[in-house]
Amino acid sequence: MKKMIHLLLLMVLGFRGWSQEEEEQLEIQEMQLEQQLVREETIPEDDGQWQEAAAYRRRPLQLNRAGEEELQSLQLLQPWQIRSLLLYRKTFGKLLSVYELQAVPGWDHETILRVLPFLSIAADEAADLPFFHRFRGGEKNLLVRSGKLFSTESPSSFIRYRYKMERQLQWGFTAEKDAGEAFFQGVQRNGFDFYSIHLYARRAGPFKVLALGDFQVNMGQGLIQWQGMSYAFGAVLSLKKQTDVLQPYSSAGEFNFHRGAGFTIEHRALQFTSFVSHRKLSAHLKQDSAGTYFNNFVSSGYHRTPSEQKARQSVPILVAGASLRWRKTAWQLGLNAVQYHFGFPMRKPAPLYKLFAIEGNRWSNASVDYSVTIRNIHFFGEAAIDRRNALAFTNGLLCSLHPALQLGLSYRYFSKEFQSMFSTAVSQSAAVSNEEGIGLRFEWQPARRWKVQATMDIFRFPWLKYRIDAPANGYEHLFLVLHQPSKKISLQCRYQLSSKPVNQSDSLALKFPAWQQRRQWRLQWRWEMSSRCVIAQRTEYLVAGSKDALEETGFSCWLEGSYKPGRKWMFNARLHFYETGGYQSRIYSYERDLLYSYSMPAFAGNAIRSYALIRYKLERRHSQGMKKKLSAECWIKYAFALRPSGVRMPEEPEENGVSNEFRIQWLFQLH
C-alpha cells in the first residue's frame, strides 16, 4: 500500500516530453563522431548503435526482466546505477511503473529522462518462446539505399534485410557496393562488392547467446579485442567500455568483424564465451626470394582501381578466441584470449615508426579485466600481453560524489612493443600501442537547467608515430556548458584546446615534430517552436597552427530547420557557410542523413553548402484480414556546395564551382 501511494506521488510530479531527451542524445552522438574524426580522419561504417537505438524505441527494454548485461547494452547508465536498480528490484519486487525509477537510489532526474524512451514495464510475451517458434511473427524490414556523390562516379548501393523477434532472435543479410565500384561487370560479376549474412539468438537451448555468420567480439576495455563502435577520450562519454561480448553484425564496413560461429554459455556466476572465424582480408601481396608476404591489411573497403581490386580478399585469416567471466553482484573478473593465423606471413613495413609491428604467420593476445563497485565508486581496468610478452594496461574509476557531481579518472599505459588486432581502447591513437596518458572527466549540474562538463587528457608517445619522428607528448582539453532556460530552448557553449606533435615539414631531410595547437569555440542553440517545428543554429571559430608556422583560422555558421506536419511527412534543411585558411583549420560538422546513416564532412576552403532531407511514411494499419502492420518509409537527401571559381576540395570533381550529392532510401517494415 505504501508503495502504491509513493508511486502515485511520483506520477503527479510528471516529466517533460521525450523528444527533447532524444534530441540531446543525438547531440551527444554528434560530438562523439566529430571528436573521433579530428583524431583519426575516418570512422568505421558501422550503424549498429543506430539500429539498436531504433529497436529499443520500437520495442523498449522490459525493465522488470532486464539483467545487468541488457542494461549495459543501453550504454546510458553508470555501473552503480545498474547495480542500484537490481538491488532495488530484489528488495522491493517488480516496478509498477517507470515513474518509480525516481525512488531508485542514484537515479537522478536527468538519468531517468535519458533512458525513458528505451524502457517499458509491459510484459515481454516473446521472451520464453521455443527457439524455432521465434522464426514466425517477428518484425521484418527491408532497407534499400542508393546514392550518387559526383557526376564522375557510379552510384553506391546498399541492401539489407533483417528479421527480428524482440531481443531473442535476429537474422538477415546485407549487400553493398561503394561509389565507383563495378556492378555485375568486370571483376564484380557477382554484383555487389560485399555480402554479409548473420544469425543471432539469445537463450537458445544450452546457449545464452549463439552467433552464426558475421558477428563482432568485444572484450574487457578493448586492449586485445573491440570491434563495436568506440569513441576517443575527448568525446562526452563514460570512460568505461561496456557492451555484450558477442554482437550481430549487419553493417556495410568490410573489415571490423568476424565470420564464423560464436557462443556464450552460463552456469551460476560463471560465463564462458568462445568463437572461431575464417575469412579473407584485403592486402597488397609482395614477393621476394623468401616467398609471398604482405605488410599490413587494407581496411578501407574500397575496390575501385586495379590496385584495390588486386588486393581484395587476398589473405586468409583464421581467428579463435575465448572469454571466461566470473560475475558477482558488486564485482566481476574476466580472462580473455585471442589467437590469429595468417595465410601469408606478415612483415613489418620499412618506416622506423613501424619497428615493433606484427610479424610472422601467427599472433596472439591475452588479458585480464576486472570491475568492482563499492558504494558510489566503480573501479575497472584491463591488463594485456601479446605474443612477444609486451604489456599494456588501463585502469580507471567512476565516482558519484554528489547527485549533481560525477567524476571519472583513468590511466593507460601501452608499451611501444605491444601489438594487437581488432582492438580499440579509450586513448588518443587508433592503435593500442605506444601511448601513456591520464584522463579526467568531470560533470557538474549546479542548477536544474544548467550542466557543466569538462574533459582533460595529458599523454605522451614513447616512440615514433606516423608524421611524428620523435618521442613526444601533448594534451587535449574540452569545456562544455549546457543551459536549458525552458522546455523548448536549449543553449550550448563549448571551448576545446589541444596541442599535439606533428612533423614540421615533410619536405625537410631532417624532420622533427612541432606542437600543433587547435583552439575551437562553439556556440549553438535549439528552439522547439512547436511540436512540429524546430530550428537550430551553430557558430564555430577555430585557430590552428604551430609556433613556427603561420596560424590558420576557420569559421563556420549554419542554420537548420525541421518540420513535421504529421505522422507521414518530415522535412529537414540546412544552410551552411564556412571559410577556412586550409585543411589544417578544417571543421567537422555532423549532418542529418538517411535512416541508420550519418554524414560528417570535413569543411575546408570557402563555400556555401546546403542540403534538404525529406521523409515520407506510409502505413497500412491492422485489419480483420491482416494481422500485421505494413509500413514503408522513403528518405531523400539532396546536397550541394557552391564555391568561388577555382576553389574546390581535391577529392570533389565539380563543374562551374558546384558539387552535388543525391541519396535515396526505402525502408519496408512488417511488424
C-alpha positions as CSV (number, residue, x, y, z in Angstrom):
1,M,0.0,0.0,0.0
2,K,2.8,2.4,0.9
3,K,4.5,1.6,-2.4
4,M,1.3,2.5,-4.3
5,I,0.9,5.8,-2.5
6,H,4.5,6.7,-3.1
7,L,4.1,5.7,-6.8
8,L,1.1,8.0,-7.2
9,L,3.0,10.9,-5.7
10,L,5.9,10.3,-8.2
11,M,3.5,10.2,-11.1
12,V,2.0,13.6,-10.1
13,L,5.4,15.2,-10.5
14,G,5.4,14.3,-14.2
15,F,8.1,14.5,-16.8
16,R,8.9,16.8,-19.7
17,G,8.5,15.3,-23.2
18,W,10.7,12.6,-24.5
19,S,11.5,14.3,-27.8
20,Q,13.8,16.8,-26.1
21,E,15.8,14.0,-24.5
22,E,16.1,12.1,-27.8
23,E,17.5,15.3,-29.4
24,E,20.0,15.6,-26.6
25,Q,21.2,12.1,-27.2
26,L,21.6,12.9,-30.9
27,E,23.7,15.9,-30.0
28,I,25.9,13.7,-27.8
29,Q,26.4,11.3,-30.7
30,E,27.3,14.3,-32.9
31,M,30.1,15.4,-30.6
32,Q,31.4,11.9,-30.3
33,L,31.7,11.5,-34.0
34,E,33.2,14.9,-34.5
35,Q,35.9,14.3,-31.9
36,Q,36.7,10.9,-33.4
37,L,37.2,12.4,-36.9
38,V,39.5,15.2,-35.6
39,R,41.8,12.4,-34.3
40,E,41.6,9.7,-37.0
41,E,40.0,11.4,-40.0
42,T,37.9,8.3,-40.6
43,I,35.0,6.5,-38.9
44,P,34.1,2.8,-39.5
45,E,31.0,2.1,-41.5
46,D,29.1,0.7,-38.5
47,D,25.5,1.6,-37.9
48,G,24.9,-1.0,-35.3
49,Q,24.3,1.6,-32.5
50,W,21.7,3.4,-34.6
51,Q,19.9,0.1,-35.3
52,E,20.0,-0.8,-31.6
53,A,18.6,2.6,-30.5
54,A,15.8,2.4,-33.1
55,A,15.0,-1.1,-32.0
56,Y,14.8,-0.1,-28.3
57,R,12.4,2.8,-29.3
58,R,10.1,0.5,-31.1
59,R,10.4,-2.4,-28.6
60,P,11.6,-0.9,-25.2
61,L,13.6,-3.0,-22.8
62,Q,11.5,-4.8,-20.3
63,L,12.6,-3.1,-17.0
64,N,11.5,-5.9,-14.7
65,R,13.2,-8.6,-16.7
66,A,16.4,-6.9,-17.9
67,G,19.7,-8.1,-16.3
68,E,23.0,-6.4,-15.9
69,E,24.2,-7.1,-19.5
70,E,21.0,-5.8,-21.1
71,L,21.0,-2.6,-19.1
72,Q,24.7,-2.1,-20.0
73,S,23.8,-2.5,-23.7
74,L,21.8,0.7,-23.5
75,Q,25.2,2.5,-22.9
76,L,23.3,5.2,-21.0
77,L,23.8,4.1,-17.4
78,Q,26.7,4.2,-15.0
79,P,27.7,0.9,-13.3
80,W,26.5,1.9,-9.9
81,Q,23.1,2.9,-11.3
82,I,22.7,-0.5,-12.8
83,R,23.6,-2.2,-9.5
84,S,21.3,0.1,-7.6
85,L,18.3,-0.8,-9.8
86,L,19.0,-4.5,-9.5
87,L,19.2,-4.3,-5.7
88,Y,16.0,-2.2,-5.6
89,R,14.2,-4.7,-7.7
90,K,15.5,-7.6,-5.5
91,T,14.4,-5.8,-2.3
92,F,11.0,-4.3,-3.3
93,G,10.0,-6.6,-6.1
94,K,8.9,-5.6,-9.7
95,L,8.5,-1.9,-10.5
96,L,4.8,-0.9,-11.1
97,S,5.7,2.0,-13.4
98,V,8.6,3.7,-15.0
99,Y,7.9,6.7,-12.7
100,E,9.0,4.5,-9.8
101,L,12.6,4.9,-11.0
102,Q,12.7,8.2,-9.1
103,A,12.8,6.1,-5.9
104,V,15.8,4.1,-7.0
105,P,19.0,5.5,-5.3
106,G,21.4,7.1,-7.7
107,W,18.8,7.6,-10.5
108,D,18.6,11.4,-10.8
109,H,16.1,13.3,-12.9
110,E,18.4,13.6,-16.0
111,T,19.2,9.9,-16.0
112,I,15.6,8.9,-15.9
113,L,14.7,11.3,-18.8
114,R,17.6,9.9,-20.8
115,V,16.6,6.3,-20.6
116,L,12.8,6.6,-20.6
117,P,12.3,6.2,-24.4
118,F,14.1,2.8,-24.2
119,L,12.3,1.3,-21.1
120,S,9.0,-0.3,-20.5
121,I,7.1,-2.2,-17.8
122,A,4.9,-4.2,-20.1
123,A,5.3,-8.0,-20.2
124,D,7.6,-9.5,-22.8
125,E,5.4,-12.1,-24.4
126,A,8.1,-13.4,-26.8
127,A,10.8,-13.9,-24.1
128,D,10.0,-17.6,-23.4
129,L,9.1,-18.7,-26.9
130,P,10.6,-22.0,-28.0
131,F,13.6,-21.4,-30.3
132,F,12.0,-22.4,-33.7
133,H,8.8,-20.6,-32.9
134,R,10.8,-17.3,-32.9
135,F,11.2,-17.6,-36.7
136,R,7.5,-16.7,-37.0
137,G,5.7,-13.5,-36.1
138,G,8.7,-11.2,-35.7
139,E,9.4,-7.8,-37.3
140,K,10.7,-7.9,-40.9
141,N,12.3,-4.9,-42.6
142,L,14.0,-4.4,-45.9
143,L,16.2,-1.3,-46.5
144,V,17.3,-0.2,-49.9
145,R,19.7,2.8,-50.3
146,S,21.4,4.4,-53.3
147,G,23.5,7.5,-53.7
148,K,25.4,9.4,-56.3
149,L,28.1,11.6,-55.0
150,F,29.6,13.2,-58.1
151,S,29.0,13.0,-61.8
152,T,32.1,11.0,-62.5
153,E,31.3,8.0,-60.3
154,S,28.8,5.2,-60.5
155,P,26.4,5.3,-57.6
156,S,26.7,3.5,-54.3
157,S,24.1,0.8,-53.4
158,F,23.1,-0.9,-50.2
159,I,20.5,-3.5,-49.4
160,R,19.8,-5.0,-46.0
161,Y,17.0,-7.5,-44.9
162,R,16.5,-8.2,-41.3
163,Y,14.1,-10.4,-39.3
164,K,13.9,-9.7,-35.5
165,M,11.8,-11.3,-32.8
166,E,12.2,-9.0,-29.8
167,R,15.7,-9.4,-28.4
168,Q,15.6,-13.2,-28.7
169,L,16.3,-13.8,-32.4
170,Q,17.7,-11.9,-35.3
171,W,18.8,-12.9,-38.8
172,G,19.4,-11.2,-42.1
173,F,21.7,-10.4,-45.0
174,T,23.5,-7.3,-46.3
175,A,24.8,-6.4,-49.8
176,E,26.8,-3.3,-50.6
177,K,28.9,-1.6,-53.2
178,D,30.7,1.7,-52.9
179,A,30.6,4.6,-55.3
180,G,32.9,3.9,-58.2
181,E,32.9,0.1,-57.9
182,A,31.8,-2.1,-60.7
183,F,28.4,-3.8,-60.6
184,F,27.7,-7.1,-62.5
185,Q,30.6,-6.4,-64.8
186,G,34.4,-6.5,-64.8
187,V,35.8,-8.1,-61.7
188,Q,32.4,-7.8,-59.9
189,R,30.5,-10.3,-62.0
190,N,28.7,-11.4,-58.8
191,G,27.1,-8.0,-58.4
192,F,27.8,-6.3,-55.1
193,D,31.3,-5.9,-53.8
194,F,30.4,-7.0,-50.2
195,Y,27.9,-9.7,-49.0
196,S,27.1,-10.5,-45.4
197,I,24.7,-12.8,-43.5
198,H,24.1,-13.4,-39.8
199,L,22.0,-15.2,-37.3
200,Y,22.0,-14.2,-33.6
201,A,19.9,-15.7,-30.8
202,R,19.6,-15.4,-27.0
203,R,18.6,-18.2,-24.7
204,A,18.7,-20.8,-27.5
205,G,18.8,-24.3,-25.8
206,P,22.0,-24.6,-23.8
207,F,23.4,-21.3,-25.2
208,K,22.8,-17.9,-23.5
209,V,24.0,-16.4,-26.8
210,L,24.5,-18.0,-30.2
211,A,26.1,-16.1,-33.2
212,L,26.5,-17.6,-36.7
213,G,27.8,-15.9,-39.8
214,D,29.0,-12.3,-39.2
215,F,29.4,-11.0,-35.7
216,Q,31.5,-8.7,-33.6
217,V,33.5,-9.5,-30.5
218,N,34.2,-7.1,-27.6
219,M,36.3,-8.0,-24.6
220,G,37.3,-6.1,-21.5
221,Q,38.3,-2.5,-22.1
222,G,39.3,-3.1,-25.7
223,L,43.1,-3.8,-25.3
224,I,43.0,-7.1,-27.3
225,Q,39.6,-7.1,-29.0
226,W,36.9,-4.5,-29.5
227,Q,35.0,-4.4,-32.8
228,G,32.0,-2.3,-31.8
229,M,31.8,1.5,-32.1
230,S,34.4,3.1,-29.9
231,Y,35.0,6.8,-29.2
232,A,38.1,8.6,-28.2
233,F,38.6,10.1,-24.7
234,G,37.6,13.6,-25.5
235,A,34.1,12.5,-26.5
236,V,31.3,13.2,-24.0
237,L,31.0,9.6,-23.0
238,S,31.8,7.4,-20.0
239,L,35.4,6.3,-19.7
240,K,34.4,2.7,-19.3
241,K,33.6,0.4,-22.2
242,Q,30.6,-1.9,-21.6
243,T,28.5,-4.0,-24.1
244,D,27.8,-7.6,-25.0
245,V,30.8,-9.8,-25.8
246,L,29.1,-11.2,-28.9
247,Q,27.0,-8.8,-31.1
248,P,25.3,-9.4,-34.5
249,Y,26.9,-7.6,-37.5
250,S,24.9,-6.3,-40.4
251,S,26.6,-3.0,-41.3
252,A,28.4,-2.1,-44.6
253,G,32.0,-2.0,-43.2
254,E,34.1,-4.7,-44.7
255,F,36.9,-5.1,-42.1
256,N,36.0,-4.9,-38.4
257,F,34.0,-8.1,-37.8
258,H,34.4,-11.9,-37.6
259,R,32.8,-14.5,-39.9
260,G,32.2,-17.9,-38.4
261,A,30.5,-19.0,-35.1
262,G,30.4,-17.9,-31.5
263,F,28.5,-18.9,-28.4
264,T,28.1,-18.0,-24.7
265,I,27.1,-20.4,-22.0
266,E,26.4,-19.6,-18.4
267,H,26.4,-21.6,-15.1
268,R,25.6,-19.7,-12.0
269,A,28.3,-17.0,-11.6
270,L,30.4,-18.3,-14.5
271,Q,30.0,-17.2,-18.1
272,F,32.1,-18.7,-21.0
273,T,32.3,-17.3,-24.5
274,S,34.1,-18.8,-27.4
275,F,34.3,-18.1,-31.1
276,V,36.1,-19.1,-34.3
277,S,36.3,-17.1,-37.5
278,H,37.7,-17.7,-41.0
279,R,37.6,-15.1,-43.8
280,K,39.8,-13.3,-46.3
281,L,41.0,-9.8,-45.8
282,S,42.4,-7.3,-48.3
283,A,46.2,-6.7,-48.5
284,H,48.8,-5.9,-51.1
285,L,50.8,-9.1,-51.6
286,K,54.6,-8.8,-52.4
287,Q,57.2,-11.4,-53.4
288,D,60.9,-11.9,-52.9
289,S,63.3,-14.8,-52.7
290,A,61.7,-16.0,-49.4
291,G,58.2,-16.1,-50.9
292,T,54.9,-14.2,-50.8
293,Y,54.3,-11.8,-47.9
294,F,52.3,-8.6,-47.0
295,N,53.0,-5.6,-44.8
296,N,49.6,-4.7,-43.5
297,F,45.9,-5.2,-44.1
298,V,43.8,-2.7,-46.1
299,S,40.7,-1.7,-44.1
300,S,39.1,0.9,-46.4
301,G,36.7,-1.5,-48.1
302,Y,37.2,0.3,-51.5
303,H,37.8,-1.8,-54.6
304,R,37.6,0.7,-57.5
305,T,41.0,0.8,-59.1
306,P,43.0,-2.2,-60.5
307,S,45.4,-1.9,-57.4
308,E,42.5,-2.0,-55.0
309,Q,40.8,-4.9,-56.8
310,K,44.0,-6.9,-56.9
311,A,44.4,-6.6,-53.1
312,R,40.8,-7.6,-52.4
313,Q,40.4,-10.7,-50.2
314,S,43.9,-11.8,-50.8
315,V,44.9,-13.0,-47.3
316,P,43.1,-15.8,-45.5
317,I,42.9,-15.3,-41.7
318,L,41.8,-17.7,-39.0
319,V,40.9,-16.3,-35.6
320,A,39.9,-18.1,-32.5
321,G,39.2,-16.7,-29.0
322,A,37.6,-17.2,-25.7
323,S,36.5,-15.3,-22.6
324,L,35.7,-16.6,-19.1
325,R,33.9,-14.3,-16.7
326,W,33.2,-14.7,-13.1
327,R,30.4,-12.3,-12.2
328,K,29.0,-11.4,-8.7
329,T,26.7,-8.6,-7.6
330,A,29.4,-6.0,-6.9
331,W,32.3,-7.3,-8.9
332,Q,33.4,-9.3,-11.9
333,L,36.6,-10.8,-13.3
334,G,37.4,-11.8,-16.9
335,L,40.1,-13.8,-18.6
336,N,40.4,-13.2,-22.4
337,A,42.5,-14.7,-25.2
338,V,42.7,-14.4,-29.0
339,Q,44.8,-16.3,-31.5
340,Y,45.4,-15.4,-35.2
341,H,46.8,-17.3,-38.1
342,F,47.5,-15.6,-41.4
343,G,47.6,-17.4,-44.8
344,F,50.8,-15.5,-45.7
345,P,53.5,-14.1,-43.4
346,M,53.2,-10.5,-42.3
347,R,56.4,-8.4,-42.4
348,K,56.8,-5.1,-40.7
349,P,56.9,-2.1,-43.1
350,A,60.1,-0.1,-43.7
351,P,59.2,3.1,-41.8
352,L,61.0,3.4,-38.4
353,Y,57.8,4.0,-36.5
354,K,56.7,0.5,-37.6
355,L,59.7,-1.1,-35.9
356,F,57.5,-3.1,-33.5
357,A,54.8,-4.1,-35.9
358,I,53.3,-7.6,-36.1
359,E,55.5,-10.2,-37.9
360,G,55.0,-13.8,-39.0
361,N,52.1,-16.1,-39.7
362,R,50.8,-16.1,-36.1
363,W,49.8,-13.7,-33.4
364,S,48.1,-13.9,-30.1
365,N,47.0,-11.8,-27.2
366,A,45.7,-12.5,-23.7
367,S,44.3,-10.2,-21.0
368,V,42.6,-10.0,-17.5
369,D,39.9,-7.4,-16.9
370,Y,38.0,-6.5,-13.8
371,S,35.4,-4.2,-12.3
372,V,34.4,-3.5,-8.7
373,T,31.6,-1.3,-7.3
374,I,32.0,0.0,-3.7
375,R,29.1,2.2,-2.8
376,N,29.1,5.0,-5.3
377,I,32.6,4.3,-6.6
378,H,33.3,2.0,-9.6
379,F,36.8,0.7,-10.4
380,F,37.6,-1.0,-13.7
381,G,40.6,-2.0,-15.8
382,E,42.4,-4.5,-18.0
383,A,45.9,-5.8,-18.3
384,A,47.1,-7.4,-21.6
385,I,50.1,-9.2,-23.0
386,D,51.0,-10.1,-26.6
387,R,52.9,-12.9,-28.3
388,R,56.3,-11.1,-27.6
389,N,55.3,-10.6,-23.9
390,A,54.9,-6.8,-24.4
391,L,52.4,-5.2,-21.9
392,A,49.5,-2.9,-22.0
393,F,47.1,-1.9,-19.2
394,T,44.4,0.6,-18.4
395,N,42.7,1.4,-15.1
396,G,40.0,3.8,-14.1
397,L,37.3,4.8,-11.7
398,L,33.9,6.4,-11.9
399,C,32.6,8.2,-8.9
400,S,29.4,9.9,-7.9
401,L,30.5,12.5,-5.3
402,H,27.0,14.0,-5.2
403,P,23.8,13.6,-7.2
404,A,24.8,16.7,-9.1
405,L,28.6,15.9,-9.3
406,Q,30.3,13.0,-11.1
407,L,34.0,12.3,-11.7
408,G,35.9,9.9,-13.9
409,L,39.6,9.2,-13.8
410,S,41.7,6.9,-15.9
411,Y,45.4,6.0,-16.5
412,R,46.6,4.0,-19.5
413,Y,50.0,2.6,-20.5
414,F,50.6,0.8,-23.8
415,S,54.2,-0.1,-24.3
416,K,55.7,0.7,-27.7
417,E,56.3,-3.0,-28.4
418,F,52.6,-4.1,-27.7
419,Q,50.6,-5.0,-30.7
420,S,47.0,-6.3,-31.2
421,M,44.4,-6.6,-33.9
422,F,40.7,-5.5,-34.0
423,S,41.3,-3.5,-30.8
424,T,40.3,0.0,-29.7
425,A,40.8,1.4,-26.3
426,V,40.0,4.8,-24.8
427,S,43.1,6.7,-26.0
428,Q,44.4,9.3,-28.4
429,S,45.5,6.8,-31.0
430,A,43.6,4.3,-33.1
431,A,46.1,1.5,-32.3
432,V,46.6,0.2,-28.8
433,S,50.3,0.8,-28.7
434,N,53.0,3.4,-27.9
435,E,51.0,5.6,-25.6
436,E,50.8,6.7,-21.9
437,G,48.2,9.1,-20.6
438,I,46.0,10.3,-17.8
439,G,42.4,11.2,-18.5
440,L,39.9,13.1,-16.3
441,R,36.1,13.6,-16.9
442,F,34.1,15.9,-14.8
443,E,30.3,16.6,-14.9
444,W,28.5,19.1,-12.6
445,Q,24.9,20.2,-12.5
446,P,24.9,23.4,-10.4
447,A,21.2,24.0,-11.0
448,R,18.3,22.2,-12.6
449,R,18.7,23.8,-16.0
450,W,22.5,24.0,-16.1
451,K,25.2,21.4,-16.7
452,V,28.9,21.8,-16.9
453,Q,31.2,19.1,-18.5
454,A,34.9,19.1,-18.7
455,T,37.4,16.5,-20.0
456,M,41.2,16.7,-19.8
457,D,43.7,14.4,-21.3
458,I,47.5,14.5,-20.9
459,F,49.5,12.0,-22.9
460,R,52.9,11.1,-24.4
461,F,54.2,8.8,-27.1
462,P,57.4,6.9,-26.0
463,W,58.3,6.0,-29.6
464,L,57.8,7.4,-33.1
465,K,54.4,7.6,-34.8
466,Y,53.1,8.4,-38.2
467,R,54.2,12.0,-39.0
468,I,55.8,12.2,-35.6
469,D,59.5,11.4,-36.0
470,A,60.5,11.6,-32.3
471,P,59.0,10.7,-28.9
472,A,56.6,13.5,-27.9
473,N,53.8,14.5,-25.6
474,G,50.6,16.6,-25.8
475,Y,47.3,17.4,-24.2
476,E,43.6,17.9,-25.1
477,H,41.0,19.7,-23.0
478,L,37.3,20.3,-23.6
479,F,34.9,22.5,-21.6
480,L,31.2,22.4,-22.3
481,V,28.3,24.4,-20.7
482,L,24.7,23.4,-21.4
483,H,21.7,25.5,-20.4
484,Q,18.0,25.0,-20.9
485,P,16.2,28.1,-20.0
486,S,12.8,26.5,-20.8
487,K,11.5,23.2,-22.1
488,K,11.6,24.5,-25.6
489,I,15.0,26.2,-25.7
490,S,18.5,24.8,-25.2
491,L,21.9,26.5,-25.4
492,Q,25.4,25.1,-25.7
493,C,28.7,26.7,-25.4
494,R,31.9,24.8,-25.9
495,Y,35.7,25.5,-25.9
496,Q,38.3,23.0,-26.9
497,L,42.1,23.3,-26.7
498,S,44.6,20.7,-27.9
499,S,48.3,20.6,-28.5
500,K,49.7,17.6,-30.4
501,P,53.0,16.9,-32.1
502,V,53.3,16.8,-35.9
503,N,56.4,16.8,-38.1
504,Q,57.1,20.4,-39.0
505,S,57.6,19.8,-42.8
506,D,57.6,16.6,-44.9
507,S,59.9,18.3,-47.4
508,L,62.8,18.7,-45.0
509,A,65.5,16.0,-45.0
510,L,65.6,16.1,-41.2
511,K,62.1,16.0,-39.8
512,F,61.3,16.9,-36.3
513,P,57.9,17.4,-34.6
514,A,56.4,20.7,-33.6
515,W,53.4,21.2,-31.4
516,Q,50.3,22.0,-33.4
517,Q,47.7,23.7,-31.4
518,R,44.0,23.9,-32.1
519,R,41.7,26.3,-30.3
520,Q,38.0,26.0,-31.1
521,W,35.0,27.9,-29.9
522,R,31.4,26.9,-30.5
523,L,28.0,28.4,-29.7
524,Q,24.8,26.5,-30.5
525,W,21.1,27.0,-29.7
526,R,18.0,25.0,-30.4
527,W,14.4,26.2,-30.3
528,E,11.4,23.9,-30.4
529,M,8.9,26.4,-31.7
530,S,6.1,23.8,-31.6
531,S,5.6,20.1,-31.6
532,R,6.0,20.2,-35.4
533,C,8.7,22.8,-35.9
534,V,12.3,23.0,-34.6
535,I,15.1,25.4,-35.6
536,A,18.8,25.3,-34.6
537,Q,21.9,27.4,-35.3
538,R,25.6,26.9,-34.7
539,T,28.5,29.3,-35.0
540,E,32.1,28.0,-34.8
541,Y,35.5,29.6,-34.9
542,L,38.8,27.8,-34.9
543,V,42.5,28.7,-34.8
544,A,45.1,26.1,-35.8
545,G,48.9,26.2,-36.2
546,S,52.3,25.8,-34.6
547,K,54.6,28.3,-33.1
548,D,57.0,28.2,-36.1
549,A,54.3,28.4,-38.8
550,L,51.5,30.8,-39.7
551,E,48.2,30.1,-38.0
552,E,45.1,29.2,-40.0
553,T,41.7,30.3,-38.9
554,G,38.4,28.7,-39.7
555,F,34.8,29.9,-39.4
556,S,31.6,28.0,-39.8
557,C,27.9,29.0,-39.4
558,W,24.8,27.1,-40.2
559,L,21.1,27.4,-39.7
560,E,18.9,24.3,-39.7
561,G,15.1,23.7,-39.5
562,S,12.9,20.6,-39.1
563,Y,9.2,20.4,-39.8
564,K,6.8,17.5,-39.1
565,P,3.3,18.4,-40.4
566,G,2.1,15.0,-39.3
567,R,3.0,11.3,-38.9
568,K,3.7,10.9,-42.6
569,W,6.0,13.8,-43.5
570,M,9.3,15.1,-42.1
571,F,11.3,17.9,-43.7
572,N,14.8,19.0,-42.6
573,A,17.0,21.6,-44.3
574,R,20.3,23.4,-43.5
575,L,22.1,26.4,-45.0
576,H,25.8,26.3,-44.1
577,F,28.6,28.9,-44.8
578,Y,32.2,28.2,-44.0
579,E,35.6,29.7,-44.7
580,T,38.9,28.2,-43.5
581,G,42.6,29.0,-44.2
582,G,43.3,25.5,-45.4
583,Y,42.9,21.8,-44.5
584,Q,44.8,22.3,-41.2
585,S,41.9,24.5,-40.0
586,R,39.2,22.2,-41.3
587,I,35.9,22.0,-39.4
588,Y,33.9,18.8,-39.0
589,S,30.1,19.2,-38.7
590,Y,27.5,16.4,-38.3
591,E,24.7,16.5,-40.9
592,R,21.3,14.8,-40.7
593,D,21.2,11.9,-43.1
594,L,19.1,8.9,-44.2
595,L,17.9,6.5,-41.5
596,Y,20.7,4.4,-40.0
597,S,23.2,6.6,-41.7
598,Y,25.3,9.6,-40.9
599,S,27.3,12.3,-42.7
600,M,30.3,14.1,-41.2
601,P,32.1,16.1,-43.9
602,A,35.4,17.9,-43.3
603,F,34.8,21.5,-44.4
604,A,37.9,23.3,-45.7
605,G,38.2,26.3,-48.1
606,N,35.4,28.7,-48.8
607,A,31.9,27.6,-49.8
608,I,28.1,27.7,-49.1
609,R,26.7,24.3,-48.6
610,S,23.0,23.4,-48.3
611,Y,21.0,20.2,-48.1
612,A,17.4,19.1,-47.8
613,L,16.2,15.8,-46.2
614,I,12.7,14.5,-46.7
615,R,11.0,11.5,-45.2
616,Y,7.6,10.2,-46.2
617,K,6.0,7.3,-44.3
618,L,3.0,5.2,-45.4
619,E,1.3,2.8,-43.1
620,R,-1.4,0.2,-43.6
621,R,-2.8,-0.5,-40.2
622,H,-4.2,-3.7,-38.7
623,S,-7.4,-5.0,-40.3
624,Q,-9.5,-8.1,-39.9
625,G,-7.7,-9.9,-42.7
626,M,-4.3,-8.6,-41.8
627,K,-2.7,-9.4,-38.5
628,K,0.5,-7.3,-39.1
629,K,1.0,-3.7,-39.9
630,L,2.9,-2.8,-43.1
631,S,4.8,0.4,-43.3
632,A,7.1,2.0,-45.9
633,E,9.4,4.9,-45.5
634,C,11.1,6.9,-48.3
635,W,14.1,9.1,-47.4
636,I,15.6,11.5,-49.9
637,K,18.6,13.8,-49.4
638,Y,20.0,16.3,-51.8
639,A,23.0,18.4,-51.0
640,F,25.1,20.9,-53.0
641,A,28.1,23.1,-52.3
642,L,28.7,26.4,-54.2
643,R,32.3,27.6,-54.2
644,P,34.0,30.6,-55.8
645,S,35.6,29.9,-59.1
646,G,38.9,27.9,-58.8
647,V,38.3,26.9,-55.2
648,R,37.4,23.3,-54.6
649,M,38.3,20.3,-52.4
650,P,40.8,18.0,-54.2
651,E,38.6,14.9,-53.8
652,E,35.5,16.5,-55.2
653,P,35.2,16.8,-59.1
654,E,32.8,19.6,-59.9
655,E,31.5,21.7,-62.7
656,N,31.3,25.5,-62.5
657,G,32.2,25.6,-58.8
658,V,29.2,23.3,-57.9
659,S,29.3,19.8,-56.3
660,N,26.2,17.7,-55.9
661,E,25.1,14.8,-53.9
662,F,21.8,12.8,-54.2
663,R,20.8,9.8,-52.0
664,I,17.5,7.9,-51.7
665,Q,16.5,5.2,-49.4
666,W,13.4,2.9,-48.9
667,L,12.6,1.1,-45.7
668,F,9.8,-1.5,-45.7
669,Q,8.6,-2.9,-42.4
670,L,6.2,-5.7,-41.4
671,H,5.5,-5.8,-37.7
